[in-house]
């Protein structure tokens, strides 16, 4: 039987690379798999719980509700990770891809909902579920959407995500929205605490020990937590009413809908599907799998489809949209373990952790400046990643114009939100997020602008 050259390349390519200890389909011994899984867990835990903490803080939710949202974020991340690694039919990449709560949706989900409390949750979850089919559709039409979302557009959106979230991190460093209301925003106590956490993480990232570097954010939070407790900023009595086990309750807060928010969220789903394409490409490359051809396209389509279905599942169980985490690709390279079976252990850890409300409670009473000090660096890194993508492109006159108009409009809305105060509610709902505004303008400008050299 004859095979095509492309099919032959796919068979040969995995054999070419051999610096991995365990490849995609290898099954590491229990102890080794457990050790690698714990390293991945250390790298993703804070990133998974940070979005619900930030959104809860912006909405003004109480400790119990916040803790429940954190538990649901861990649960959906665990289930989604298992689906990605295991692959069910056409759903999942079949790689060691870790799913976690996405940072990209924080801006649109907090814009216009500040201080609304639990009343905002039905709209948020309803819109996230309604827009999740965008990724499912993109997974089927991938080769066409790549012509619309170019690397330049992706770089602009990623940069806007980072820059928009820096504003959120700065508010947390100053004490959060509650500090604004109390008049203690930017107090010496808050800034000192945030500065200590930030400095700790930077110092740990500067050392040669890879374990200290991987655990830098967790260690920084622990240091900040201890100092905050010594300063009398933490009240553990708030945890006394928590139950022993968190029981998932589908649609606990009901469902709502808002057209403006829906359009903004749908755009972010569109962008994250392209980001997922990049993450799966990097994962395949590190794991020695082909990065072109039918086998690769099947993995990418399954991964993006898994993204969309996981986000639909997340909305059902009172969690925010999930996406594939890029930071785990670096860990695969460091550990030399690309086995997808390690993902089963990671998924198990996340599901078990979600069952204990005490874990969510511990983080829900964490002072805002502690979280702010950690997220400030994390979000700055996101912005830097976007700039890196942009810098890798040919910056000609057209690119300069696209960059200029996208950042001007996106950052303009972030810096002066009142510019939209006289516009219709539906229009304000779409463009109140700098990420959505910058992203839409980037797509339109990239398609419309033509430069005659």
C-alpha positions in Angstrom: 0.0 0.0 0.0 1.4 3.4 -1.0 1.3 6.4 1.4 1.8 10.1 0.6 4.9 12.0 1.5 2.9 14.0 4.0 1.8 10.9 5.8 5.3 9.5 5.8 6.6 12.7 7.3 4.1 12.4 10.1 5.2 8.8 10.8 8.9 9.7 10.8 8.8 13.1 12.6 8.1 11.8 16.1 11.2 9.5 15.8 13.5 12.4 14.9 13.3 14.1 18.3 14.4 12.1 21.3 15.4 14.3 24.2 12.2 13.5 26.0 12.2 11.0 28.9 8.6 10.1 28.3 6.7 10.9 25.1 3.0 11.4 24.5 1.9 7.8 24.7 4.4 6.6 27.3 3.1 5.7 30.8 5.6 6.9 33.5 5.8 4.9 36.8 3.4 6.1 39.5 6.0 8.0 41.6 7.5 9.8 38.6 4.1 10.7 37.2 3.0 11.9 40.6 6.1 14.1 41.1 5.7 15.7 37.6 2.0 16.3 38.2 2.7 18.1 41.4 5.1 20.4 39.6 2.4 21.2 37.0 -0.1 21.8 39.8 2.3 24.2 41.5 2.6 26.2 38.2 -1.1 26.5 37.5 -2.9 26.6 40.9 -2.7 30.3 41.5 -3.4 31.1 37.8 -6.7 29.0 38.0 -8.0 30.7 41.2 -6.9 34.2 40.4 -9.7 35.1 37.8 -12.6 34.1 40.1 -10.9 36.0 43.0 -10.5 39.2 40.8 -14.1 39.0 39.4 -15.5 38.3 42.9 -13.6 41.3 44.2 -14.9 43.6 41.4 -18.5 42.4 42.0 -18.3 42.8 45.7 -19.2 39.2 46.5 -19.1 37.8 50.1 -16.5 35.3 51.4 -18.8 32.2 51.0 -19.7 33.0 47.4 -16.1 33.7 46.5 -15.0 30.5 48.0 -17.6 28.5 46.1 -16.5 30.2 42.8 -12.9 29.2 43.5 -13.9 25.6 44.2 -15.9 25.5 40.9 -13.0 26.9 39.0 -10.8 24.0 40.3 -13.5 21.5 39.5 -14.1 22.6 35.9 -10.3 22.9 35.3 -9.8 19.3 36.5 -12.6 17.9 34.3 -11.5 20.0 31.3 -7.9 18.8 31.7 -9.0 15.2 31.8 -11.0 15.7 28.6 -8.1 17.4 26.8 -5.6 14.7 27.8 -7.9 11.6 27.4 -9.6 12.8 24.2 -13.2 11.6 23.7 -14.0 11.1 20.0 -13.4 14.5 18.3 -13.1 16.3 21.7 -9.7 16.9 23.2 -6.2 17.2 21.8 -4.8 14.0 23.2 -1.8 15.9 24.5 -0.6 17.0 27.9 -2.7 20.1 27.7 -3.8 21.7 31.0 -7.0 23.7 31.1 -7.5 26.5 33.5 -9.6 29.6 34.1 -8.8 32.1 31.4 -7.5 35.6 32.2 -8.8 36.9 28.9 -12.4 37.2 30.0 -11.8 39.2 33.2 -12.0 42.6 31.5 -15.4 42.1 29.7 -16.9 40.2 32.7 -16.1 43.0 35.2 -16.8 46.0 32.9 -20.2 47.5 33.9 -20.8 44.9 36.7 -18.8 46.7 39.5 -20.5 46.3 42.9 -23.6 44.5 41.5 -22.9 41.5 43.7 -24.6 38.1 43.1 -27.1 39.8 40.8 -24.4 39.9 38.0 -23.6 36.2 38.1 -26.7 34.9 36.2 -25.9 37.3 33.3 -22.2 36.4 33.4 -22.7 32.6 33.3 -25.6 32.9 30.8 -23.5 34.9 28.4 -20.4 32.7 28.8 -22.5 29.6 27.9 -24.3 31.3 25.0 -21.0 32.5 23.4 -19.1 29.2 24.0 -20.2 27.7 20.6 -18.0 30.3 18.9 -14.9 28.1 19.7 -16.8 25.0 18.6 -17.5 26.6 15.2 -13.9 28.0 14.9 -12.6 24.5 15.5 -14.5 23.3 12.4 -13.5 26.4 10.3 -10.0 26.8 11.5 -8.2 27.2 8.2 -10.5 30.1 7.3 -10.3 32.0 10.6 -6.6 32.0 10.5 -6.7 34.4 7.6 -8.7 36.8 9.7 -6.8 36.5 13.0 -3.2 37.1 11.9 -0.2 37.1 14.3 -0.3 40.9 14.3 -4.0 40.9 15.4 -3.3 38.2 18.0 -0.3 40.2 19.3 -2.4 43.3 19.7 -5.2 41.4 21.5 -2.7 39.7 23.9 -1.0 43.0 24.6 -4.4 44.6 25.3 -5.4 41.8 27.6 -2.2 42.4 29.7 -2.5 46.2 29.7 -6.1 46.1 30.7 -5.5 43.6 33.5 -2.6 45.7 34.9 -5.3 48.2 35.8 -7.1 45.5 37.8 -3.9 44.5 39.5 -3.0 48.1 40.5 -6.5 48.5 42.0 -5.8 45.3 44.0 -2.4 46.6 45.1 -4.1 49.7 46.5 -6.6 47.7 48.5 -9.3 46.8 45.9 -12.7 48.4 45.3 -13.7 48.1 49.0 -10.7 50.3 49.8 -12.0 52.9 47.3 -15.3 53.0 49.1 -13.6 53.1 52.6 -11.2 55.9 51.5 -8.1 53.7 52.3 -7.1 53.2 48.6 -3.3 53.3 48.2 -2.5 53.4 52.0 1.1 52.8 53.0 0.0 49.4 54.5 -1.5 48.2 51.3 1.3 49.3 49.1 4.0 47.9 51.4 2.3 44.5 51.4 1.9 44.4 47.6 5.5 45.5 47.2 6.8 42.7 49.4 4.9 40.1 47.5 6.1 41.5 44.1 9.7 41.8 45.3 9.7 38.2 46.6 8.4 36.8 43.3 11.0 38.8 41.3 13.9 37.6 43.6 12.8 34.0 43.4 12.6 34.3 39.6 16.2 35.5 39.6 17.7 32.4 41.2 19.1 29.4 39.4 17.0 26.8 41.3 14.2 25.8 38.9 11.9 24.7 41.7 12.0 28.0 43.5 11.3 29.7 40.1 8.3 27.5 39.4 7.0 28.0 42.9 7.8 31.7 43.0 4.2 33.0 42.8 2.9 30.5 45.4 5.8 31.3 47.8 5.2 35.0 47.2 1.5 34.7 48.2 2.4 32.6 51.3 4.9 35.3 52.4 2.3 38.0 51.8 -0.3 36.0 53.6 1.8 35.6 56.7 2.8 39.2 56.8 -0.8 40.3 56.3 -1.9 38.1 59.2 0.8 39.6 61.4 -0.5 43.1 60.5 -4.0 42.0 61.6 -5.5 42.1 58.1 -6.8 38.5 58.1 -9.8 37.3 60.1 -10.0 33.5 60.1 -13.3 33.6 62.0 -15.0 34.1 58.6 -14.2 30.5 57.8 -16.2 29.1 60.7 -19.4 28.7 58.8 -18.0 26.8 55.9 -19.1 23.2 55.3 -16.7 20.2 55.1 -17.4 19.4 51.4 -18.3 21.6 48.4 -21.2 20.1 46.5 -21.4 21.2 42.8 -24.8 22.7 42.1 -25.6 23.3 38.3 -27.1 26.7 37.6 -26.9 27.7 41.2 -27.3 31.4 40.5 -29.6 31.0 37.5 -29.1 32.3 33.9 -29.4 35.8 32.4 -28.4 37.5 29.1 -27.0 40.8 27.8 -26.5 41.4 24.1 -23.6 43.8 24.6 -21.7 41.6 26.9 -22.4 38.6 24.6 -20.7 40.2 21.6 -17.7 41.2 23.7 -17.4 37.7 25.1 -17.9 36.0 21.7 -15.0 38.1 20.4 -12.7 36.9 23.3 -13.7 33.3 22.5 -12.7 33.8 18.9 -9.3 35.2 20.0 -8.7 32.4 22.6 -9.3 29.8 20.0 -6.4 31.2 18.0 -4.3 31.3 21.1 -5.2 27.7 21.8 -3.9 26.9 18.2 -0.6 28.4 19.2 -0.4 26.5 22.5 -1.2 23.2 20.9 1.4 23.8 18.2 4.0 24.5 20.9 2.9 21.5 22.9 3.1 19.2 19.8 6.5 20.5 18.9 7.9 19.9 22.4 6.3 16.5 22.5 7.8 15.5 19.2 4.5 15.3 17.3 4.0 16.7 13.8 3.1 20.4 13.6 1.4 20.2 10.2 -0.7 17.7 8.3 -3.9 15.8 9.0 -2.8 14.4 12.4 -1.8 17.8 13.7 -5.0 19.4 12.4 -7.0 16.8 14.1 -5.3 17.5 17.4 -5.8 21.3 17.0 -9.5 21.0 16.1 -10.1 18.6 19.0 -8.3 20.9 21.4 -10.2 24.0 20.4 -13.5 22.1 20.4 -12.6 20.9 23.9 -12.0 24.5 24.9 -15.5 25.5 23.8 -17.2 22.5 25.4 -15.3 23.0 28.6 -16.4 26.6 28.8 -20.0 25.5 28.3 -19.6 23.0 31.1 -17.9 25.7 33.3 -20.9 28.0 32.8 -23.3 25.2 33.8 -21.3 24.7 37.1 -20.9 28.4 38.0 -17.4 28.8 36.8 -15.8 31.1 34.3 -14.5 30.1 30.8 -11.4 27.9 30.6 -8.5 27.8 28.1 -5.3 25.9 27.5 -2.5 27.1 29.7 0.7 28.0 27.9 3.0 27.9 30.9 2.8 24.1 31.1 4.6 23.8 27.8 7.7 25.2 29.5 7.4 22.6 32.3 7.1 19.8 29.7 10.5 20.9 28.3 12.1 21.3 31.7 10.9 17.9 33.0 11.3 16.0 29.7 7.8 14.4 30.4 5.2 14.9 27.7 3.1 11.9 28.6 -0.6 12.8 28.4 -1.3 10.3 31.2 0.3 12.7 33.7 -2.6 14.9 32.9 -4.9 12.4 34.6 -3.1 12.9 37.9 -3.2 16.7 37.5 -7.0 16.5 36.8 -7.5 14.3 39.8 -5.6 16.7 42.1 -7.8 19.6 40.9 -11.1 17.8 41.4 -10.1 16.6 44.9 -9.0 20.2 45.9 -12.3 21.6 44.6 -14.2 19.4 47.1 -12.8 21.2 50.2 -14.4 24.7 50.7 -11.7 25.5 53.2 -9.2 25.8 50.4 -11.4 28.3 48.6 -12.1 30.1 51.8 -8.4 30.5 52.6 -7.9 32.4 49.4 -11.2 34.3 49.6 -10.1 36.1 52.8 -6.7 36.9 51.4 -6.2 40.7 51.4 -6.4 42.3 48.0 -2.8 43.8 48.1 -1.4 40.3 48.4 -3.1 39.1 45.3 -2.3 42.5 43.6 1.4 42.1 44.2 1.4 38.7 42.4 -1.0 39.5 39.6 0.8 42.8 38.7 3.8 40.8 37.5 1.7 38.1 35.9 -0.3 40.5 33.9 2.8 42.5 33.0 4.2 39.3 31.6 1.0 38.8 29.5 1.5 42.2 28.0 5.2 41.5 27.3 4.2 38.3 25.5 1.9 40.3 23.2 4.7 42.7 22.4 6.9 39.8 21.6 4.4 38.5 19.1 4.1 41.9 17.5 7.9 42.3 17.3 8.2 39.0 15.5 6.2 40.4 12.6 7.2 42.7 9.7 6.2 46.2 11.1 5.5 48.1 7.8 3.4 51.2 7.3 0.2 49.2 7.4 1.2 47.4 10.6 2.0 50.8 12.2 -1.5 52.1 11.3 -3.2 49.0 12.6 -1.3 49.1 15.9 -1.9 52.8 16.3 -5.7 52.8 15.8 -6.2 49.5 17.8 -4.2 50.7 20.9 -5.6 54.2 20.7 -9.2 53.0 20.7 -8.6 50.1 23.2 -6.6 52.0 25.7 -8.8 55.1 25.2 -11.8 53.2 26.5 -9.9 51.8 29.4 -8.5 55.2 30.4 -11.6 57.3 29.9 -14.6 54.9 30.2 -17.0 58.0 30.3 -16.4 58.5 26.6 -19.2 56.0 26.1 -21.6 57.5 28.6 -23.9 59.0 26.0 -24.0 56.0 23.7 -26.9 53.4 23.7 -26.7 50.7 26.3 -26.0 47.9 23.8 -23.1 49.9 22.2 -21.6 50.6 25.6 -21.9 47.0 26.5 -19.8 45.9 23.5 -17.1 48.6 23.7 -16.8 49.1 27.5 -14.0 46.6 27.5 -10.7 47.8 26.1 -9.9 44.3 25.1 -13.0 43.9 23.0 -12.6 47.4 21.5 -9.0 47.0 20.6 -9.6 43.5 19.3 -12.5 44.4 17.0 -10.7 47.5 15.7 -7.5 45.4 15.0 -9.5 42.8 13.0 -11.4 45.5 11.0 -8.3 47.7 10.5 -6.2 44.7 9.4 -8.9 43.7 6.8 -9.7 47.2 5.5 -6.4 49.2 5.5 -4.6 49.0 2.2 -1.3 50.7 1.6 0.0 51.4 -1.8 3.8 51.5 -1.6 
